[in-house]
Amino acid sequence: MKKLSASALITIGIILVLAGGLVGTLLYMKSQPEPVRGVAPLIEISALEPDSSKWGLNFPNQYSTLLLTEGNNTPTVYGGSNPFSKLEADPRLLTLFAGYSFSIEYNEERGHMNSLVDVRSIGRINANTAGTCYSCKSSNNPGLWDEMGMAEYDATLFNDLGAHITNPIGCANCHEANTMRLAVTNPALEEAFEEQGLDWTTFTRQEMRSVVCANCHVEYYFAGKGNYLTFPWDNGTNVDEIAAYYTEIGFSDWTHPESGAAMIKMQHPDYELYTAGSTHYAAGVACADCHMPYTRDGAAKFSTHNVHSPLLDPEPACGTCHTDVAYVTGRVATIQATVHATMIATEDAILAAIDTIGAAGITPGVDAELLEEARLLHREAQLRWDFIAAENSMGFHNPEEALRILAVATDLARQAQLKAVEAAGTTDILAGH
């Protein structure tokens, strides 16, 4: 066998040394702890920690901007964070919600840091109010749900549960401690996704920047004697699928005293309207892109947590994608004015239906079957109108869908009115219309 030359032996030796060094380096790197993103945290945050000020030690920019939501009480044309009475702004609501607690007091919501103060002062709260009403109001909730389970939480009376709730909406409502991963924290949302065969842990971060808002900004109802928080998404999340679900389970929130219809009260379905094929959602825009836009503090880039209407500061909210921000805000104003005018026309149609059904109900010889059909039409019309009225964008989250829903609601209301006339067998009940 031919012997290797001295130079070849030296080369092989060098290769072996380098290979050994590379292996050693790789083993060293693998044994090191996972690198943290950005600046290393100052303190470890306990899982489900409800005190946002502790999170703020690690994330001062996010926390300091969250605190601004306590005082950002600036109105927009149709909403904002100024606590005005919706009943005074639109007295039609007194008739639309007659017989229900929303005819007692119904106010525009303020910023996140006011969530506890506002829910505890609302005139709809009484000794029998369910603890479920705290579900979207406090960063104590994730910990309480983990400790109690949602069934026990919801079955506890509001005043009793309040003794365990000390913090307004905060970090724990949307984030996993230390990793800061965006998370579904509301068990009702997780159950709704499971019913649809969806696993939120597989969603992208951009998707989660909308999904975390669905912990609260959705339609829901209290199921059964235990007032179990439930999202009506079994059939899907658009308004027609939600309406069908409520019909299938025979659910109603109250009976309207004038029309006799079994009614549904919608609750801020912002997520459902936005995700129903809107232009921005289809383009991959998340709720946080507009309501919590990225900003800078020196070299640090972060998502502001001063959650409010993009119209109050449109440059960072809209300017990332749109070069002509003035045009965009003008376009928003046109869309919202159109939706608002259509919404008021729908209200007038529903009020006419209520009056006509009420008059038919006291007409001798009224056809009970036809009258019940009129009541069902009233219910279907009003829940669709309320889907837009209770949603927080005056239709801008999805203008085409908002106008479609209001058109259907108006048509159903007029059908209800005509059906009541047919039930009464006389047009005399249309006096005044």
C-alpha positions in Angstrom: 0.0 0.0 0.0 1.3 3.4 -0.9 2.2 5.6 2.1 0.6 9.1 2.4 2.9 12.0 2.0 3.7 14.2 5.0 1.7 17.1 3.4 -1.4 14.8 2.9 -1.2 13.7 6.5 -1.0 17.3 7.6 -4.0 18.2 5.4 -6.1 15.3 6.9 -5.1 16.4 10.4 -6.3 19.9 9.7 -9.6 18.6 8.3 -10.2 16.4 11.4 -9.4 19.3 13.7 -11.7 21.6 11.9 -14.5 19.0 11.8 -14.1 18.4 15.5 -14.2 22.1 16.1 -17.4 22.5 14.0 -19.1 19.6 15.8 -18.1 21.1 19.1 -19.4 24.5 18.1 -22.8 23.0 16.9 -23.2 21.1 20.2 -22.4 24.2 22.2 -25.0 26.2 20.2 -27.6 23.6 20.6 -27.1 23.5 24.4 -27.7 27.2 24.7 -31.1 28.6 25.9 -33.5 29.9 23.3 -32.7 33.6 22.4 -35.2 36.1 23.6 -36.7 38.6 21.1 -35.5 42.1 21.6 -34.4 43.3 25.1 -34.2 40.6 27.8 -37.1 40.9 30.2 -36.5 42.6 33.6 -38.8 40.3 35.5 -40.6 36.9 35.0 -44.4 37.3 34.6 -46.6 34.7 36.2 -48.9 32.8 34.0 -52.3 34.6 33.6 -51.0 37.5 35.7 -53.9 40.0 35.9 -51.8 43.1 36.9 -50.8 44.8 33.7 -48.4 47.1 35.5 -46.1 44.1 36.1 -46.1 43.3 32.3 -45.4 47.0 31.9 -41.9 46.7 33.5 -40.9 44.5 30.5 -42.9 46.4 27.9 -43.1 50.1 29.0 -44.2 51.4 25.6 -47.1 49.1 25.3 -48.2 49.6 28.9 -47.9 53.4 28.8 -50.0 53.6 25.7 -52.6 51.2 27.2 -53.0 53.6 30.1 -54.0 56.3 27.6 -57.3 54.5 26.9 -58.5 55.8 30.2 -58.6 59.3 29.0 -59.0 59.0 25.2 -62.7 60.1 25.4 -62.8 61.8 22.0 -65.9 61.4 20.0 -66.1 60.6 16.3 -69.2 61.4 14.2 -70.9 58.1 15.0 -69.0 56.8 18.1 -65.5 57.1 19.4 -64.9 56.8 23.2 -67.1 59.6 24.5 -69.7 58.2 26.9 -72.9 59.6 25.4 -76.4 58.0 25.8 -77.5 56.2 22.6 -81.1 56.5 23.8 -80.9 60.2 23.8 -79.0 60.4 20.5 -81.7 58.2 18.9 -85.0 58.0 20.8 -86.3 55.4 18.3 -84.3 52.9 20.4 -86.7 53.3 23.3 -89.4 51.7 21.2 -87.2 49.2 19.5 -85.9 47.9 22.8 -89.1 48.4 24.8 -89.5 45.8 27.5 -85.7 45.1 27.6 -82.9 46.4 29.8 -81.4 48.3 26.9 -84.3 50.7 27.0 -83.2 51.7 30.5 -79.7 52.7 29.7 -77.5 52.2 26.6 -74.3 54.1 26.4 -71.3 54.4 24.0 -68.4 52.4 25.3 -65.2 54.1 26.6 -61.6 52.9 26.4 -60.3 49.6 27.7 -59.0 51.0 31.0 -62.6 52.1 31.9 -64.1 48.7 31.4 -64.7 47.9 35.1 -65.9 51.3 36.1 -68.3 51.5 33.3 -69.9 48.0 33.6 -70.3 48.5 37.4 -72.1 51.8 36.9 -74.5 50.8 34.2 -78.2 51.0 35.1 -78.9 47.6 33.7 -77.1 45.9 36.6 -79.1 44.6 39.4 -79.0 41.9 42.2 -79.8 39.1 39.7 -77.3 40.1 37.0 -75.2 37.2 35.9 -71.4 37.2 36.5 -71.1 36.4 32.8 -71.4 40.1 32.2 -67.8 40.4 33.5 -66.6 38.2 30.7 -65.1 40.9 28.5 -64.3 43.4 31.2 -61.2 42.3 33.2 -57.7 40.8 32.9 -58.6 38.8 36.0 -60.8 36.6 33.8 -58.3 34.2 32.3 -57.0 33.3 35.8 -60.6 32.9 37.1 -61.6 30.8 34.2 -58.6 28.6 34.8 -59.3 28.3 38.5 -63.1 28.1 38.5 -64.0 26.8 35.0 -66.3 28.9 32.9 -69.5 27.2 34.0 -69.0 28.1 37.7 -67.8 31.6 36.7 -70.9 32.3 34.7 -73.2 30.8 37.3 -71.9 33.2 39.9 -73.9 36.4 40.5 -72.3 39.6 39.2 -72.0 41.2 42.6 -70.4 38.1 44.1 -68.0 37.6 41.3 -67.0 41.2 41.5 -65.1 40.6 44.8 -62.5 38.7 42.8 -62.2 41.2 39.9 -59.9 44.2 40.4 -58.3 44.9 37.1 -59.8 46.3 33.9 -59.0 44.9 30.4 -55.2 44.3 30.2 -52.3 42.3 28.9 -53.6 38.9 30.1 -56.7 39.1 27.9 -54.7 38.8 24.7 -51.2 37.6 25.5 -49.4 34.6 26.9 -47.1 35.6 29.7 -43.3 35.9 28.9 -43.6 34.5 25.3 -46.1 37.4 24.5 -47.7 35.1 22.0 -51.2 36.3 21.1 -53.7 33.9 22.5 -57.4 32.9 22.7 -58.2 33.4 26.4 -62.0 33.3 26.4 -63.2 29.7 26.7 -66.3 30.6 24.7 -64.2 31.6 21.7 -62.1 28.5 21.9 -65.3 26.4 22.0 -66.8 28.2 19.0 -63.6 27.5 17.0 -63.7 23.9 18.1 -67.3 23.6 16.9 -66.1 24.8 13.5 -63.2 22.3 13.5 -60.6 25.1 13.8 -57.5 25.1 15.9 -56.5 28.7 16.8 -52.9 27.6 17.7 -52.3 26.9 14.0 -53.3 30.5 13.0 -50.6 32.9 11.8 -49.6 35.8 13.9 -51.3 38.2 11.5 -54.5 36.2 11.8 -54.2 36.3 15.6 -53.9 40.1 15.4 -57.7 40.0 14.6 -58.6 36.8 16.5 -57.6 38.2 19.9 -60.2 40.9 19.4 -62.8 38.2 19.0 -62.2 37.3 22.7 -64.7 40.2 23.2 -65.8 42.0 20.1 -68.4 39.4 18.9 -72.1 38.5 19.2 -72.8 36.1 22.1 -75.7 34.9 24.3 -76.1 33.4 27.8 -77.2 29.8 27.5 -79.4 28.0 30.0 -80.0 28.7 33.7 -76.3 28.9 34.3 -76.0 31.8 31.9 -73.2 30.0 30.1 -71.4 32.3 27.6 -71.9 31.0 24.1 -71.1 32.3 20.6 -73.8 31.4 18.1 -71.4 30.3 15.4 -72.3 26.6 14.9 -73.8 27.4 11.4 -71.2 30.1 10.6 -70.5 33.7 11.5 -72.5 35.8 9.1 -75.8 37.3 10.3 -78.0 34.9 8.3 -76.2 31.9 9.8 -76.4 33.4 13.3 -80.2 34.1 12.9 -80.8 30.6 11.7 -78.9 29.2 14.7 -81.1 31.2 17.1 -84.2 30.0 15.4 -83.0 26.4 15.6 -82.5 26.5 19.3 -85.6 28.6 20.0 -83.7 31.3 21.8 -84.8 34.8 22.5 -83.7 37.6 24.9 -87.1 39.1 25.6 -90.6 39.5 24.2 -91.4 42.8 22.7 -94.4 44.2 24.7 -96.1 45.9 21.7 -95.6 43.4 18.9 -95.4 40.3 21.0 -92.4 39.1 19.0 -89.6 36.9 20.7 -86.6 39.2 20.2 -82.8 39.0 20.0 -80.4 41.7 21.2 -77.2 41.8 19.2 -73.9 42.5 20.9 -71.0 44.3 19.1 -70.4 41.8 16.3 -67.3 43.6 15.0 -65.4 40.4 14.2 -68.2 38.7 12.4 -69.0 41.7 10.1 -65.3 42.4 9.4 -64.5 38.8 8.5 -67.6 38.3 6.2 -65.6 39.0 3.0 -64.7 42.6 3.6 -62.1 44.3 1.3 -59.6 44.9 4.1 -59.9 41.4 5.6 -59.5 39.8 2.1 -56.3 41.9 1.7 -54.9 40.5 4.9 -55.4 43.6 7.1 -55.8 42.8 10.8 -57.8 44.7 13.4 -54.6 45.7 15.1 -53.2 47.2 11.9 -55.8 50.0 12.0 -56.7 50.2 15.7 -53.3 49.6 17.2 -50.9 50.7 14.4 -47.1 50.4 14.7 -45.4 53.5 16.0 -41.9 54.4 17.2 -40.2 55.5 20.4 -36.7 56.4 19.2 -35.4 53.2 17.6 -38.0 51.0 19.2 -40.9 50.0 17.0 -44.1 48.8 18.7 -47.8 48.4 18.3 -49.6 51.2 20.2 -52.0 49.9 22.8 -54.0 53.1 22.9 -56.9 51.3 21.1 -59.3 53.8 19.5 -60.9 54.7 16.2 -58.4 55.1 13.4 -60.2 58.3 12.5 -58.8 60.0 15.5 -55.2 59.6 14.2 -55.5 58.4 10.6 -51.9 59.0 9.5 -50.4 55.9 11.2 -53.6 53.9 10.9 -54.2 54.5 7.2 -50.9 55.9 5.9 -49.1 52.6 6.0 -51.1 51.4 3.0 -52.7 54.6 1.6 -50.7 57.5 0.2 -53.6 60.0 0.2 -54.9 59.8 3.8 -57.2 62.8 3.3 -59.0 61.0 0.5 -59.3 57.9 2.6 -60.9 59.7 5.6 -63.3 61.5 3.1 -64.2 58.1 1.7 -64.9 56.8 5.2 -67.1 59.7 5.9 -69.2 59.0 2.8 -69.5 55.3 3.6 -70.5 55.9 7.2 -73.1 58.6 6.2 -74.6 56.3 3.7 -74.8 53.4 6.2 -76.2 55.7 8.9 -79.0 57.1 6.7 -79.9 53.6 5.6 -79.9 52.4 9.2 -82.3 55.1 10.2 -84.6 54.3 7.3 -84.5 50.7 8.5 -85.4 51.8 12.1 -88.4 53.7 10.7 -89.6 50.6 8.8 -89.3 48.4 11.9 -91.2 51.0 14.0 -94.0 51.0 11.5 -94.1 47.2 11.7 -94.2 47.3 15.5 -97.1 49.7 15.4 -99.0 47.7 12.8 -98.5 44.4 14.5 -99.6 45.9 17.8 -102.7 47.3 16.3 -103.5 44.0 14.6 -103.1 42.2 17.9 -106.1 44.0 19.4 -108.3 43.7 16.3 -111.3 41.5 16.7 -111.1 38.3 14.7 -107.4 38.7 13.9 -105.8 35.6 12.2 -103.5 34.3 15.0 -101.4 32.3 12.6 -100.7 35.2 10.2 -100.1 37.5 13.2 -97.4 35.1 14.4 -95.8 35.2 11.0 -95.7 39.0 11.3 -94.0 38.7 14.7 -91.4 36.4 13.3 -90.7 38.8 10.5 -90.3 41.6 13.1 -87.8 39.5 15.0 -85.8 38.7 11.9 -85.8 42.3 10.7 -84.7 43.8 14.0 -81.9 41.4 14.8 -80.4 42.2 11.3 -80.7 45.9 11.9 -79.2 45.5 15.3 -76.3 43.6 13.9 -75.3 46.8 12.2 -76.4 49.2 14.9 -74.6 47.4 17.7 -71.4 47.0 15.6 -68.8 49.7 16.2 -67.8 51.0 12.7 -71.1 52.4 11.4 -70.7 49.8 8.6 -67.1 50.7 7.5 -65.7 47.3 8.6 -67.6 45.9 5.7 -69.7 48.5 3.8 -71.2 46.2 1.2 -72.3 43.6 3.7 -73.7 46.3 6.1 -75.9 47.8 3.3 -77.0 44.3 2.2 -78.0 43.4 5.8 -79.9 46.7 6.2 -81.7 46.2 2.9 -82.8 42.8 3.9 -83.9 44.1 7.3 -86.0 46.9 5.7 -87.7 44.4 3.4 -88.5 42.0 6.3 -89.9 44.9 8.3 -92.2 45.9 5.5 -93.2 42.3 5.0 -94.0 42.2 8.7 -96.2 45.2 8.4 -98.1 43.8 5.4 -98.5 40.4 7.1 -100.1 42.2 10.1 -102.5 44.0 7.8 -103.4 40.6 6.3 -103.8 39.1 9.7 -106.2 41.9 10.8 -108.1 41.8 7.5 -108.2 45.6 7.4 -106.0 48.5 6.3 -107.4 50.7 9.1 -104.5 49.7 11.3 -102.2 51.5 8.9 -103.5 54.9 10.1 -100.6 57.3 10.7 -98.3 55.4 8.4 
